[in-house]
Amino acid sequence: IINSWKEISKEEYISEKNNLEEDMWNFKHFMLKEIFEIPNTSISLYPLSLLIERNMTYDVQTFEPNAILIGQDGDLGFFIRKDTGDNIFELGLGALGSLEMRLKGNDIYDFQDKIQIEYLDED
């Protein structure tokens, strides 16, 4: 569920954008130049140019201040967290802040391997 747009001042927007950019810089090894579709799945991982917009659209930092949304499969979001290193987590975007995130991979490579196996098992 996308949260409704809220009116914020230019200063608030710039501050929120700068804080998010600083957090994302710490995870630059996840940054892509274009949307990456994980083969044999319907998962999209976002490039840096979309990360700020996607995180602001879903108001991620309000509900999960330690998380950054890095991709999605429909209404299922995939996240990295500031407090857990390279781990990748999943959570329904409508459940942000109300349910615990589930660990999906120890790093981006482990995540991709596990996800591809899960999708193959579904077929």
Salt bridges, closest charged atoms under 4 A:
GLU21 OE2 - LYS17 NZ 2.77
ASP23 OD2 - LYS82 NZ 2.70
GLU53 OE1 - ARG54 NE 2.91
ASP59 OD1 - LYS6 NZ 3.91
ASP83 OD2 - ARG81 NH2 2.94
ASP86 OD1 - HIS29 NE2 3.03
GLU90 OE2 - ARG102 NE 3.11
GLU90 OE2 - LYS104 NZ 3.94
ASP110 OD2 - LYS114 NZ 3.08
GLU118 OE2 - LYS104 NZ 2.50
